Amino acid sequence: MESLRTYSMRYSLGVFFSALALTLVFHFFFGFGFSFVVFVLLAVIAMHVIVALSGGAENRWAYLFLVPVLFGLITNFFFSSMALESVSFLLTFGSLALFAYWITAPRVSFARLPSFWPLSFFGETIFPFPELRSLFAGKTVGAKAARIALGVLIAIPVLLIVFALFASADPLFHQSINTLLTVQNLQRYVFQIIRDVIVGFCFLGFGWTMLTRGLEKREPTARERTWDFSKDHLILHSFLAVLNIAFLIFVGFQMVYFFGGAGVIASRGITYASYAREGFFQLLFVAGIVFLISWFVYWLFGMKEIWNRLLLTGLVAETGIILLSALRRLTLYVGAYGLSVSRVWAYVVLILVALVLVAAIVFSWIRFPYQRTAKMLFLGVVFLISVLCLFNVDAFVVRWNANRFLTGKTDTLDINYLTSLSSDAVPALVQLANQKWPETDGNGKSTPSDFLGEQQLKIILQTQRQNLENDRKHGWRGLSWSTFRALDALRLIQ
């Protein structure tokens, strides 16, 4: 195969200008909402330019990773919830990294693929800079690049002198320079320059790594095992047996409280609210530990020995009871204090952990190999979370809390929290403001000090309308369709 040094100019310039274009797009368009959609679409186009330079797509199944990207784009186009933006951001860029790694890797069938993330994945996507040393490997290109860089460096002090003379010669230019170069602006410019340079080198290194992997047909490298764990079943059996005993003891306590209810908890001097609040995240953390142990055992031992499967199945079953206890604690807390966005996602995480644990045990009993199970469950979880990102969580939270308040199930309504949600919640808030609220005074019900009536809610919504109008006037880059949907709803306030 032709050496990289003999054709590096054509490929180097292609990667360089793709990285430069992406850096400029990042500077002007990176954010959430419509700007996120533009940036990701252009990033996908730049990736395909590099794919074309490397000779074309080797593994077309890598396009599966663009499915979560598509859902991420839809989420950012239609919603403005911070939680949805954060989750879709992680899914989108994680999926783009996997797509970029595998689309130019040497061809391998999806069924025979041992892992989505071999050892070289992290070095070539998260830290791709070592490959930059060969970016301008050719002598001609390297010499030209060095001369260009030297010319730019020489021009910087001359430019400073020239701009100082221009400022002295023209008062209007002097005033404009002083306006632009305030302390705040200088800090912002320095931060943006440093940020854009780092991001630009990331794009450059990642693009060049992606290209050279395709040209050089570099095989993914995985960490080799130096110890045959399959012979150490006695160690594993002892470890799992001890864990099962500890979990059984705790499950016994949980069953007493689970069936005893509030009376048993109150007899110990513990309130229901503190019982719910103090236990949920600890139990969820325990379930996470069991999840890691299960996958580690599955990976090392393959679950071929029946005692491994029996002991791990028992541990997962006991964890299921713990998850039910965590679910009940969370439900008690929601019943006492209302639903929030973080509590909705706590439900989602709890259910996902339970589903993955059950699926892993089922696959172990039907003798699925670890690699196949890991790939199936990884894609399943990623796709499921991507679909969940299309659910308007903020509006659901408003409707759930409003329904409890309007039907008399509670006499409190945290308007301060509900109005702090994103514009996704505005249509539901407008619907709440236009309804007849129950009386909270005069019937023996205490009104909390932070309680706001429907008139105060309408005033807050009118303020939000002005803020959204100002956001729309300042440009489209930070907006989403949620902004326009909220403005349409705010016009219906009675």
C-alpha positions in Angstrom: 0.0 0.0 0.0 1.2 3.5 -0.8 2.9 5.2 2.1 1.1 7.9 4.0 4.1 10.2 3.4 3.6 10.2 -0.4 -0.1 11.2 -0.4 -0.4 13.1 2.9 -0.9 16.5 1.3 -4.3 15.7 -0.2 -5.6 13.9 2.9 -4.0 16.3 5.4 -5.7 19.3 3.7 -9.0 17.4 3.6 -8.9 16.6 7.3 -7.5 20.1 8.2 -10.3 22.0 6.4 -13.0 19.7 7.7 -11.7 20.3 11.3 -11.4 24.0 10.7 -15.0 24.2 9.3 -16.3 22.2 12.3 -14.4 24.5 14.7 -16.0 27.5 13.2 -19.4 25.9 13.3 -18.7 25.0 17.0 -17.8 28.6 17.7 -20.9 30.1 16.2 -23.5 27.4 16.5 -22.7 25.1 19.4 -25.4 25.0 22.0 -28.8 23.4 22.4 -31.9 23.6 20.4 -31.7 24.6 16.7 -27.9 25.3 16.9 -27.3 21.8 18.3 -29.1 20.3 15.3 -27.0 22.4 12.8 -23.7 21.5 14.5 -24.4 17.8 14.7 -25.6 17.6 11.1 -22.5 19.4 9.9 -20.4 17.1 12.0 -22.0 14.0 10.4 -21.3 15.5 7.0 -17.6 16.1 7.9 -17.4 12.5 9.1 -18.6 11.3 5.7 -16.1 13.5 3.9 -13.4 11.7 5.9 -15.0 8.3 5.2 -14.9 9.1 1.4 -11.2 10.1 1.7 -10.4 6.8 3.5 -12.0 4.7 0.7 -15.6 4.4 1.9 -17.6 2.7 4.7 -16.2 -0.6 5.8 -18.9 -1.6 8.4 -22.3 -0.4 7.3 -23.8 -1.7 10.5 -22.1 1.3 12.2 -25.1 3.3 10.9 -27.0 1.8 13.8 -25.2 4.3 16.0 -26.8 7.2 14.0 -30.3 6.2 15.3 -29.7 7.7 18.8 -28.2 10.7 17.0 -31.4 11.1 15.1 -33.4 11.0 18.3 -31.1 13.5 19.9 -31.6 15.9 17.0 -35.4 15.5 17.3 -35.2 16.1 21.0 -33.2 19.3 20.7 -35.4 20.5 17.9 -38.7 20.2 19.8 -37.8 20.5 23.5 -35.8 22.8 25.8 -35.7 20.8 29.0 -32.3 20.8 30.6 -32.6 17.2 31.5 -33.6 16.1 28.0 -30.8 18.3 26.5 -28.2 16.7 28.8 -29.2 13.1 28.2 -29.5 13.7 24.4 -26.1 15.4 24.4 -24.4 12.4 26.0 -26.2 9.9 23.8 -25.5 11.9 20.6 -21.8 12.3 21.1 -21.3 8.9 22.5 -23.0 7.4 19.4 -21.1 9.7 17.0 -17.8 8.4 18.6 -18.9 4.8 18.1 -20.0 5.5 14.6 -16.8 7.2 13.6 -14.6 4.5 15.2 -16.3 1.5 13.4 -17.3 3.0 10.0 -13.7 3.1 8.8 -12.4 0.1 10.8 -11.4 -3.1 8.9 -14.5 -4.9 7.9 -16.0 -7.3 10.5 -19.5 -8.8 10.7 -21.8 -7.6 13.4 -22.3 -11.1 14.7 -18.6 -11.8 15.2 -17.8 -8.4 16.7 -16.5 -9.1 20.2 -17.1 -5.6 21.7 -18.3 -2.1 20.7 -15.5 -0.5 22.8 -12.1 -2.3 22.5 -9.1 -0.8 24.2 -8.1 1.2 21.1 -11.6 2.9 21.0 -10.8 5.2 24.0 -7.3 6.1 22.7 -8.6 6.9 19.2 -11.7 8.8 20.2 -11.3 10.4 23.6 -7.5 11.1 23.3 -6.7 11.0 19.6 -3.7 13.4 19.7 -0.8 10.9 19.2 -1.8 10.4 15.6 -1.3 14.1 14.9 2.4 13.6 14.5 1.8 12.1 11.0 -0.7 14.7 9.9 1.9 16.6 7.9 4.3 13.8 7.4 5.3 14.8 3.9 8.4 17.0 3.6 6.7 19.5 1.2 3.6 19.8 3.2 5.5 20.0 6.5 7.8 22.7 5.2 4.8 24.8 3.9 2.9 24.3 7.1 5.9 25.5 9.2 6.4 28.6 6.9 2.7 29.4 7.3 2.8 29.1 11.0 6.0 31.2 11.2 4.4 33.9 9.0 1.3 34.1 11.3 3.5 34.4 14.4 5.6 37.2 12.8 2.4 39.0 11.8 0.9 39.1 15.3 3.3 41.8 16.9 3.2 43.8 13.6 -0.6 43.7 13.7 -0.6 45.0 17.3 1.6 48.0 16.3 -0.5 48.7 13.3 -3.8 48.6 15.2 -2.3 50.9 17.9 -1.4 53.4 15.1 -4.9 53.1 13.6 -6.4 53.8 17.0 -4.3 56.9 17.4 -5.1 58.2 14.0 -8.9 57.7 14.1 -10.9 58.7 17.2 -13.9 56.6 16.0 -11.7 53.5 15.5 -10.1 54.2 18.9 -13.6 54.3 20.6 -14.7 51.1 18.9 -11.5 49.3 20.0 -12.0 50.5 23.6 -15.6 49.3 23.5 -14.6 45.9 22.2 -11.6 45.3 24.4 -13.1 45.8 27.9 -11.9 43.6 30.7 -15.1 41.5 30.4 -14.8 41.2 26.7 -11.1 40.3 26.9 -11.8 37.6 29.4 -14.5 36.2 27.1 -12.3 36.4 24.0 -9.4 34.7 25.7 -11.7 31.9 27.0 -13.3 31.4 23.6 -9.9 31.3 21.8 -8.5 28.8 24.2 -11.7 26.7 24.0 -11.8 26.8 20.2 -8.1 25.9 19.9 -8.6 22.9 22.1 -11.8 21.8 20.3 -10.1 22.4 17.0 -7.2 20.1 17.9 -9.7 17.5 19.1 -11.5 17.6 15.7 -8.2 17.5 13.9 -6.8 14.6 15.9 -10.1 12.7 15.7 -10.5 13.2 12.0 -6.9 12.2 11.2 -7.2 9.1 13.4 -10.4 8.2 11.7 -8.9 8.6 8.3 -5.6 6.8 9.0 -7.4 3.9 10.6 -9.3 3.4 7.4 -6.2 3.8 5.1 -3.9 1.7 7.2 -6.6 -1.0 8.0 -5.7 -0.9 11.7 -7.4 -3.7 13.6 -9.1 -2.8 16.9 -6.9 -3.8 19.8 -8.4 -5.4 22.9 -6.8 -6.1 26.3 -5.7 -9.7 26.6 -6.6 -11.7 29.7 -3.5 -12.9 31.6 -5.4 -15.1 34.1 -7.8 -17.8 33.3 -10.7 -17.1 35.7 -12.8 -19.9 34.4 -10.9 -22.3 36.8 -11.6 -20.3 39.9 -15.2 -21.2 40.5 -14.7 -21.9 44.2 -13.6 -18.3 44.8 -16.6 -17.0 42.9 -19.0 -19.4 44.7 -17.8 -18.2 48.1 -18.0 -14.6 47.1 -21.6 -14.9 45.7 -22.7 -17.0 48.7 -21.6 -14.4 51.2 -23.3 -11.6 49.2 -26.5 -13.7 49.1 -26.5 -14.2 52.8 -26.0 -10.5 53.5 -28.8 -9.6 51.0 -31.2 -12.1 52.5 -30.8 -10.6 56.0 -31.5 -7.1 54.6 -34.4 -8.4 52.5 -35.9 -9.8 55.8 -35.9 -6.4 57.3 -37.4 -4.9 54.2 -40.3 -7.4 54.2 -41.2 -6.4 57.8 -41.4 -2.8 56.8 -42.9 -3.5 53.5 -45.9 -5.4 55.0 -46.0 -3.6 58.3 -46.5 -0.2 56.7 -46.5 3.2 58.5 -47.2 1.7 61.9 -44.1 -0.3 62.1 -42.0 2.6 60.8 -43.5 5.1 63.2 -43.0 2.7 66.2 -39.2 3.0 65.5 -39.5 6.9 65.7 -38.9 7.3 62.0 -41.2 9.5 59.9 -42.4 8.2 56.5 -40.9 11.1 54.7 -37.4 10.6 56.2 -37.7 6.8 55.6 -38.4 7.5 52.0 -35.9 10.2 51.5 -32.9 8.7 53.2 -33.2 5.2 51.7 -33.9 5.5 48.0 -30.5 6.5 46.6 -28.6 4.1 48.9 -30.7 1.2 47.7 -30.3 2.3 44.1 -26.6 2.4 44.6 -26.6 -1.1 45.9 -28.5 -2.2 42.8 -25.8 -0.5 40.7 -23.1 -2.5 42.5 -25.0 -5.8 41.8 -25.3 -4.7 38.2 -21.5 -4.3 38.0 -20.9 -7.6 39.8 -23.3 -9.4 37.5 -21.7 -8.1 34.3 -18.2 -8.7 35.6 -19.0 -12.3 36.5 -20.7 -12.8 33.1 -17.7 -11.4 31.3 -15.1 -13.4 33.2 -16.9 -16.8 33.6 -19.4 -16.8 30.7 -22.0 -18.2 33.1 -21.4 -21.8 31.9 -21.3 -23.4 35.3 -24.8 -23.9 36.9 -23.8 -22.8 40.4 -22.6 -19.5 39.0 -26.0 -19.0 37.4 -27.9 -20.2 40.5 -26.0 -17.9 42.9 -26.2 -14.9 40.6 -29.9 -15.5 40.0 -30.5 -15.5 43.7 -28.5 -12.3 44.1 -30.5 -10.6 41.3 -33.8 -11.9 42.8 -32.9 -10.4 46.2 -31.9 -7.2 44.4 -35.3 -7.2 42.8 -36.9 -7.0 46.3 -34.5 -4.2 47.2 -35.5 -2.3 44.0 -39.2 -2.8 44.9 -38.4 -1.3 48.3 -36.6 1.6 46.6 -39.5 2.1 44.3 -41.9 2.2 47.2 -39.7 4.7 49.1 -39.6 6.9 45.9 -43.4 6.7 45.6 -43.9 7.6 49.2 -41.6 10.7 48.7 -43.5 11.7 45.6 -46.8 11.3 47.4 -45.6 13.6 50.2 -43.8 16.3 48.2 -45.0 15.9 44.6 -43.4 14.9 41.4 -40.3 16.6 39.9 -38.1 16.0 36.8 -35.3 14.4 38.8 -37.8 12.0 40.4 -39.1 11.0 37.0 -35.6 10.2 35.9 -35.1 8.3 39.2 -38.0 6.1 38.2 -36.5 5.6 34.7 -33.0 4.6 36.1 -34.6 2.2 38.6 -36.7 0.5 36.0 -33.7 0.3 33.5 -31.4 -1.3 36.1 -34.1 -3.9 36.9 -34.7 -4.6 33.2 -31.0 -5.0 32.4 -30.5 -7.3 35.5 -33.4 -9.5 34.5 -32.3 -9.7 30.9 -28.8 -10.6 31.8 -30.0 -13.5 33.9 -32.4 -14.7 31.2 -29.6 -14.6 28.6 -27.2 -16.4 30.9 -29.7 -19.3 31.4 -30.3 -19.7 27.6 -26.5 -19.7 27.2 -26.0 -16.5 25.2 -22.3 -15.6 25.0 -21.3 -12.5 26.9 -20.4 -10.5 23.7 -23.7 -11.1 22.1 -25.6 -10.2 25.3 -23.6 -7.1 25.9 -24.2 -5.8 22.4 -27.9 -6.5 22.4 -28.5 -4.9 25.8 -26.3 -1.9 25.1 -28.2 -1.1 21.9 -31.5 -1.8 23.6 -30.8 0.6 26.5 -29.4 3.3 24.2 -32.4 3.1 21.9 -34.9 3.0 24.8 -33.4 6.1 26.4 -33.3 7.8 23.0 -37.1 7.2 22.7 -37.7 8.4 26.2 -36.0 11.7 25.3 -39.0 12.4 23.1 -41.3 12.4 26.2 -42.1 15.9 27.4 -41.1 15.4 31.1 -41.6 19.0 32.2 -45.2 19.1 30.9 -45.9 15.8 32.5 -44.6 17.0 35.9 -46.9 20.0 35.7 -50.0 18.0 34.8 -49.3 15.4 37.5 -48.9 17.9 40.3 -51.8 20.1 39.0 -54.2 17.1 38.8 -53.4 16.2 42.4 -54.1 19.8 43.5 -57.2 20.4 41.5 -58.8 17.1 42.5 -58.2 17.8 46.2 -55.6 15.1 46.8 -53.3 17.7 48.2 -53.7 21.3 49.3 -50.2 22.4 48.3 -48.8 23.3 44.9 -45.2 24.3 44.4 -45.7 27.0 41.8 -42.1 28.3 42.3 -40.7 25.0 41.2 -43.2 24.4 38.3 -42.6 27.9 36.8 -38.8 27.3 37.0 -39.1 24.5 34.5 -38.3 25.0 30.8 -40.6 26.3 28.1 -41.7 22.7 27.6 -43.9 23.2 30.7 -45.6 26.5 29.6 -48.6 25.0 27.7 -49.5 22.9 30.8 -49.0 25.9 33.1 -51.3 28.0 30.9 -53.9 25.2 31.1 -53.5 25.2 34.9 -53.8 29.0 35.1 -57.0 29.0 33.1 -58.8 26.5 35.4 -60.8 27.2 38.6 -58.6 26.4 41.6 -60.1 25.0 44.8 -60.2 27.2 47.9 -57.3 26.6 50.2 -58.5 29.0 52.9 -61.6 28.9 55.1 -61.9 25.1 55.1 -59.5 24.3 57.8 -56.7 23.8 55.3 -53.3 25.5 56.0 -51.9 27.4 53.1 -48.1 27.3 52.9 -46.2 30.5 53.0 -44.8 30.1 49.5 -48.2 29.3 47.9 -49.2 31.4 44.9 -52.7 31.6 43.5 -53.8 31.5 39.9 -53.6 35.3 39.5 -49.9 35.2 40.6 -49.3 32.3 38.3 -50.7 34.4 35.4 -48.4 37.3 36.3 -45.4 35.0 36.3 -46.5 33.5 32.9 -46.8 37.0 31.4 -43.2 37.7 32.6 -42.1 34.4 30.9 -43.8 35.5 27.7 -41.7 38.7 27.7 -38.6 36.7 28.3 -39.4 34.3 25.5 -40.2 37.1 23.1 -36.8 38.7 23.9 -35.1 35.3 23.4 -36.7 35.0 20.0 -35.7 38.5 18.9 -32.0 37.9 19.9 -31.7 35.0 17.4 -32.6 31.4 16.6 -29.4 29.6 17.8 -30.5 29.1 21.4 -34.1 28.4 20.5 -36.1 25.2 19.9 -39.7 24.6 18.7 -40.7 24.6 22.4 -40.2 28.4 22.5 -42.8 29.0 19.7 -45.2 26.4 21.2 -44.9 28.2 24.5 -45.6 31.6 23.0 -48.7 30.3 21.2 -50.0 28.9 24.5 -49.3 32.1 26.4 -51.6 34.0 24.1 -54.5 31.9 25.5 -54.2 33.1 29.1 -57.7 34.2 30.1 
